[in-house]
Amino acid sequence: MERLCFPIDAPPVFAGASWHIGWEGEEPACYCAWKAVDHDGVVGFLYRGGVLPAYRGHGLQREMIRLRETEMRQRSIAVSVTYTDADGAASMHSLIAEGYRPYAPTPTTTLSGLGRLGRVGFVHWRKDL
Ligand SMILES: CC(C)(COP(=O)(O)OP(=O)(O)OC[C@H]1O[C@@H](n2cnc3c(N)ncnc32)[C@H](O)[C@@H]1OP(=O)(O)O)[C@@H](O)C(=O)NCCC(=O)NCCS
């Protein structure tokens, strides 16, 4: 699923994140992950998410955002963060609709790596839960 949704990205790190798969019967349709990270305090990071092409356009990404927020709240995490590619229009739609707003990352709050700080290409998002 990762290869289908992110064909040119480096593989994700599986350890340390909470992963989910959404099924249509016996067929996997979507998947997502989140993990707790330290950003001047612990926040929840929407780490990975993909909907297989045949299942897009039905609000699954938004549902997966809400699922992970519920798990963050259960762990008393008060802030959810993530980042998107600057041209990730579908993800941005979903994040804005779920109440996320952009923030300017600093060395302690960047999610895309220090080397990418200040470079065009990524948008960071945050929501108070
Ligand atoms: C991004 C992704 C998860 C969205 O899956 P989805 O839940 O099916 O999302 P939708 O197709 O319903 O799109 C979500 C919203 O973006 C809009 N949208 C979709 N494609 C768009 C585009 N090319 N331009 C502008 N808006 C777009 C939809 O209309 C929808 O808005 P709405 O809720 O107001 O109707 C899926 O496309 C995917 O897996 N892509 C590859 C991997 C990826 O980019 N993951 C996210 C990393 S941040």
The ligand as a Gaussian input file, in Angstrom:
#p B3LYP/6-31G(d) Opt

LIG

0 1
 C       -4.424000      12.170000      -0.219000
 C       -5.386000      10.987000      -0.141000
 C       -5.108000      10.230000       1.168000
 C       -6.833000      11.528000      -0.117000
 O       -7.712000      10.439000      -0.133000
 P       -9.327000      10.614000      -0.066000
 O       -9.800000      10.448000       1.315000
 O       -9.924000       9.718000      -1.053000
 O       -9.526000      12.138000      -0.443000
 P      -10.524000      12.774000      -1.517000
 O      -10.227000      12.267000      -2.888000
 O      -11.896000      12.586000      -0.990000
 O      -10.091000      14.295000      -1.437000
 C      -10.188000      15.036000      -0.237000
 C      -10.635000      16.437000      -0.602000
 O       -9.690000      17.027000      -1.514000
 C      -10.342000      17.388000      -2.727000
 N       -9.424000      17.079000      -3.820000
 C       -9.051000      15.842000      -4.234000
 N       -8.169000      15.959000      -5.239000
 C       -7.960000      17.285000      -5.438000
 C       -7.165000      18.045000      -6.349000
 N       -6.377000      17.446000      -7.241000
 N       -7.214000      19.393000      -6.265000
 C       -7.989000      20.010000      -5.376000
 N       -8.795000      19.355000      -4.496000
 C       -8.757000      18.001000      -4.528000
 C      -11.607000      16.577000      -2.760000
 O      -12.616000      17.219000      -3.503000
 C      -11.965000      16.499000      -1.300000
 O      -12.529000      17.718000      -0.880000
 P      -13.970000      17.759000      -0.190000
 O      -13.828000      16.911000       1.049000
 O      -14.182000      19.196000       0.076000
 O      -14.893000      17.142000      -1.207000
 C       -5.207000      10.024000      -1.362000
 O       -5.362000      10.762000      -2.545000
 C       -3.830000       9.363000      -1.383000
 O       -3.643000       8.333000      -0.746000
 N       -2.867000       9.956000      -2.131000
 C       -1.507000       9.426000      -2.220000
 C       -0.765000       9.466000      -0.879000
 C       -0.812000      10.810000      -0.194000
 O       -0.625000      11.847000      -0.801000
 N       -1.079000      10.776000       1.127000
 C       -1.196000      11.952000       1.958000
 C        0.112000      12.430000       2.405000
 S       -0.046000      13.935000       3.349000

